[in-house]
Amino acid sequence: MQKTSLCSGGAVALAAVLLLTGCAGTSPDLRGTWVLVSAGGHQFPAVETAGPGDIVKILTDDAFATTGRAAGKFEGGAGDWSYRDGVYTECIRVHSNEDLIGQKISFRCRVEGDFWHHAAEFVAGGRRHFIDEVWRRLASGKCAAAPAASASVAE
């Protein structure tokens, strides 16, 4: 079962039975780390790990955070998310673009393997926005601990 949050009620939890994969079915497991690979038709290099300048989105059970560099400047935001019937919704609580704070944005979406496609159209700050993005799930892996620095004593 996956817990999601409703935007209008704070941290209200819902349960969804995972019967199908992909946003077109019941609830896909969107939790994890995603890197943006395409936005508005612009393709980004396919890499195995996120690097400088990549835009990354992290989803926990009911919260999301996105961060990265776009057009040479830092951008980021965070808030609550929910999923229902092929629609992923973000309720933006903080963002580097103040026009987006408080926005509830609903995306039509689908998951195909490790790729998450979503698109939305909304108005914020008096402007119409169109978002058409593809995100790739970053493989989870263990971070190898660095070897402890050994102190050598000169004899």
N, C-alpha and C positions, 0 to 999 in steps of 0.2 A: 504494500500500500504506500502511496506517496502522499505526503501532506503538502497542501498548497495553501496560500493565503489569499483572502479577498481584500481588495484595496479599500473598499468603503467601510469595512468594519475593523480595520487594524489587523490583528493577528488571529483571525478566525480560521480554524483548520477544517479542511474537507478531506475526505478519503476518496481515492480513485483506485479501482482495481485494474492492474496492468494486464490487459487481455491481448492487446495488439501493440505493435511497435509503430511509431510514426505519429505525427500530429493528427492524421486523419482518423485514427482509431481512438481508443480511450487515451489515457494519459501516458505519453512517452516519458522516459526518465531523462529530463533535461538537466538534472543536477550535474555539476562538474565545471570544467574550464573549457572555454571555446575561444578560438581565434578567428577573426574576421578574414575571410578569403575572397569575398566579392561584395561590392556595394554599388548599386545603381549601374550594373554592367561593367564596372571597373574590376579587373582581376588582380589579386595580389599574389606574390610568389608563394608557391606551395612549400611550406617548410614543416619539419617535424616538431619543432618547438617554437614557442613565441620568442621574439627577439625585440631589440630596440625599434620603436616606431610601430610595432604591431598593436592592434586594438584587441583587447582581451575582455571577455565577459565571463564572470564566475557566478554560478547559481548554486545556492544552498537549498534546503527544503522550501523556504518561503521568501528568501531575499536574493537580490542580484546586485552585482557591482560591475561596472564597465570602466575601463581606463585605457588610455593610449594617447598617441600623438596623431593629430590630423592637421594638415596644412601647416606643419611646423610648430603647433602649439599643443599643450596638454589639454585633453578633454576627459571628463569622467563624470560618472553619476552612479547613483545607487537608489534602491527602494525595494518595494515588495513586488512579487510576481504571482500570477496564477495561470492555470491552464484549464480550458474546458471546451470540448467539442471542436477541436481544430483551431482554437484561438488562444494565443499566448498573450497575456496582458501584463504590462509593466505600469506600476504606480510610482512615479519618480518623486523621491523625497529630497534628494540633493543632486545638483548637477552644476557643471561649470558654465552651462548656458542657462541663465536665470529664467528665461522664457519657458524652459521645460519643467521647472520645479512645480510640483502639484499636478502635472499632466497625467492622465490615464490613457495609455496608448495600447490599442488592441491590434495584434498582428495576426493575419492569416498565416498558418505555418504547416510545415511537414518536415519529418525527419526521414532521411534516406541514408541508412548506414551511419557513418560518422559525420554526416552533413545535415545541418539544420537550416532550412530555407524559411525566411519570414519576410512579410511585406505589410506595410501600413501606410495610411494616409490620414493626416490630422492637421489641425490648425493650432499654432502656438505663437504668441507674440505678434499676432496679426498677419502671420505668414502661413501659407499652406506648405506642408512638408510631405515628401514622399520618401519612404524608406523601403528599399528592396535589397535584402542582405542574405548572404550565405555564410554560415559559420561552420568551422570544422572543429570537432571535439579533439582536444589534446589528449593523447594517451597518458593515462596516469602511470606514474613510475615513482620509484623510491629515489630520494636524493641521497646519494652516497655521502656519508659523513667524511669530512676532511680528516686526514690523519693528524693526530695530536702533534703539536710542535715539540720536538724533543730538545731538551737543553743539554748541550754537551759542555763538559767542563774540561778546559785545557789542562793537560797534565804537565 
